[in-house]
Amino acid sequence: MPGPSTVAHVWCRALADGAAAPGSVPAADDVEWALSHAERVRRERLRRAQDRVLFTAAWGLVRHALSEVEPRVAPDEWHFLRAGLGRPEVQHPSWARSLRFNLSHTEGVVACVVTRDARCGVDVERMGRPLALHRLTRSVLSAGEQREFDLAPPGRRQELFYRYWTLKEAYLKAIGTGMRFPMSACEFEVGTRSPSLRSLAAGPGHLQYAFRQWPVRGSGFLALAVQAGGVHARAPDVTVRVHATGIGDDRSCPALF
């Protein structure tokens, strides 16, 4: 279980960043050496070259991120297993199994979060691709979110949708249900403050999560969900430490509408 003050370490990197800054996670070309044989085999099964580059960057980021949090383990020494619903977890070294992590990637961007003992989820999305919002909102948004979406200026609706979408993806990844739990069953409050979970159909046990959200350079959003505190805590206590380029510091996302 997470302690009274949970620390979440977050990385987000654009693949076009070029050379890594001091202290940041290296780019895709610099992390291939850390991948395991099984990861290389999985990568080579991907048909598109850009997907193979993204895979290398994402798993290289995970390995370097874990080693920044636990420096006694080199990036190529981590071994992983697939838990329920295929969620990757640390298997070796056994004494580091308290580390929890989650990764996300989209076109040209990779992101990762690492915690100790606390469930966590991260999602990053770019807004470049066209979406049929009128169809997607029915399966993604709650009734309250749909009302807010309909009231938003047309030019801001896509941004608002992506804010909801990334928060829900991060949350479902953190609680470990995947898409078995419908997105429309949870409702978020977004605005000038840190996002918060307004209502949930799964019971009070899932309410003790803290959320953060940032705009991603190049038009997009990154959302973070981290378990913190017990069910009787008044407010989740989480410290977020941003380690790499691509997003801002630990501030709430500015108002979009």
N, C-alpha and C positions, 0 to 999 in steps of 0.2 A: 504493500500500500504506500502511496506517496506520503511524504512527511508534511509537517505544518507549513513549510515553505519549499515549494517545488521549483527546480531550475530547469528550464527548457532551453537547449542550445539549438539555434536555427541557422541553417545555411541556405543561400539561394544564389545561383550563379547562372549567368547567361553564357552560352557556349561561345558567343562572339566576343567575349571579354578580352581574349588574347592572353598575354602573360599574367600570371596570378600575382596579386600584390603580396607583400610580406605578411605572413600569418594567415593567408587565406588558403582555401582548398585549391589545388592545381586544376588546370583545364583538362579536357578529355584526353588529349594526346599525352599528357604527363601522368596519367593514372592507370593506364592499361596494365602496367607491370603488377599492380596490386590485385588484379582479378584472379579468382580461382579458376582451375581447369573447367569445372562445371559451368561457371559463369561465361567463360569463353565459348563453350559449346552452345549454350543458350543464345549467346549473341550471334553466332554464325548461322543460326536457324532463321534469323530475321532477314527478310528479303531485301528491304530498302537500306541503302547505305546510311541514310540519315538516321534510321532507327537504330542501326548498330552503333553509330557515334553517340546517340542519346543514351543507349543502354550502358555503354562504357563510362560515359560521364556520370550517370546516375549511381551506378554501383561503385565507381571509383570515389565519388563524393561520400557515399555511405561509409566506406572503409576508412577514408581519411578523417571523416567527422568523428567516428567512433574512437580513432586513435588520438584525436585532439582532446576528447573527453577522458580517455583512459590511455595515457602516453606509454604505459608499460607494454602495450600490445602494438606491434607494427601493423600497418594497413593490410599487408598480405597474410597476416596470421589469424585473422578472424575467420571462423567457420559458422555457417548459419544453418538453421533448419526451418522447415515450413510447418507452422502451427495450424490451428483451425482456420479454415477458409483460405489457406495458403499464405497466411501472414508470416513474413520472415522474422526470426528471432535469433539472438546470439546463442550458439551452442558451445563454442570453444573460444577462449578458455572458460571453463565452467565457473570460475570465481567472478567472471564479469557478466553473468547472465542477468544481473539486476538492470543492466542497461537495456532500455527500450528504444526503438527507433522506427521511423517511418519515412518513406521517400515518395516523391511525386515528380513527374516530368511532363512537359508539354513542348511544343515546337520551340527549340532553341533555349530552353530553360530547365534546370534541374534544381530540386529543393530537398532538404532533409531536416529532420528534427531528431534530437537525442535527449533522453531523460534517464533518470535513475528511478526504477520501480514504478513510475507513473505511466499510465496508458497515454498514448499520444498519436496524433494524426496530422498530416499536412497535405495541402492541395494547392497546386499552382496552375493557373490557366491564363492563356493569352486570349485577347478578344478579337483577333483578326478574322477568324472564320465566320462566315454567315450562319446564323441560326434561325430556325423557325420558332421564334419566341412564343407566339400564340399557342403553339402545341406543347412546347416544353414546360411552360409555366403551370399547366394543368397537372403534370406529374411531379413537379419539383416544389412548387410553392404551396404553403398552407393557405387557408381562406383569408387570414389576416394579411399575409405577405402579398397575396394576389391583389387585395384592395390597395395596398401601398404601391404596388407596381402599376396598377391602373391609374392611380392619381399622379404618378411621376411624369414629368415632361417627356414626350416621346424621345427626345434626344438623349435622355439619361436612363432610359429603361434597360438598355443592354448592360450598362455598368451596374445597375442595381441587381439585375438578374445574376451576373457573375459574382457579385458579392454574396448573394444567398447561396448560389451553387457551390462556391469554394468552401464556405463555412460548413455546409451540410456534408460535402465530401470529406472534409477533414474530420468532422465529428463522427460520421459513420465509420471511418477508418479507425478512429481512436477507440470507439466502443466495441469494435470487432464484429459488427453484424454484416458488413458489406451491404449489398442492395436488398437483403432480406427485410430490412427495416425501411419502409417507404420514406423518401425525402419529405413528402408533404406532411408527415406526421410530426415533424419538429418545426418549431417556429422561432425565428431569430429577430432580435431587435438590432438594427444597424443605424448608424447616424454619426454624430461627431465624437461619441465616446467609444470605448472598446465594445465590440459586439457582445451580446448576451443571449442566452437561450431563454426565450420567453415562455414557451410551453412545450410539453413533450408527452406523447401517449404511452411511453415505456415505463413510467413510474419515477419516483423521486431519486432513486439511486443513481440515475444518469445525469442528474442536474449539477453535480459538483465538478464541472469542467470550466476551465477558463479559456477564453478565445481572444485571438489577436488577428488583425488583418492589415495588410499593407498593399499599396499599389506597387506593381512590378514595372520596372523600367521597360519601355517599349509597349505599353498598353496591356495591362492585365492585373491579376490579383493573386496574392498568396494568403492563405488562411491557415491558422494553427488552432488545434484543440488539444488541451492538456488536462488530464485528471489531477485534481488537487483537493486535499482536505477530505474530511468525512462528510457523511450525509447531513450532519447537524451543523456544519460550518456555515456561517452567515454569508461568506463570500470566498470563492476560491482564491488561494494565495499562490501566485506563480510569478517567478522572475524570468523574463525572456532575455537571452543574450544572443545577439546577432553577430555572427562571426565572419560573414563574407559579403561581397558586393552583390547588388541586384535589388535590394530593398532598403528602406530607411531604417531608423533606429526604432526602439520599442515605444512607438507612439500609436495612437489609434488612427485609423484611416480617416482622412478628411471627409466632410460631407460631400455627397455627389449630386444632391438634388435639393 
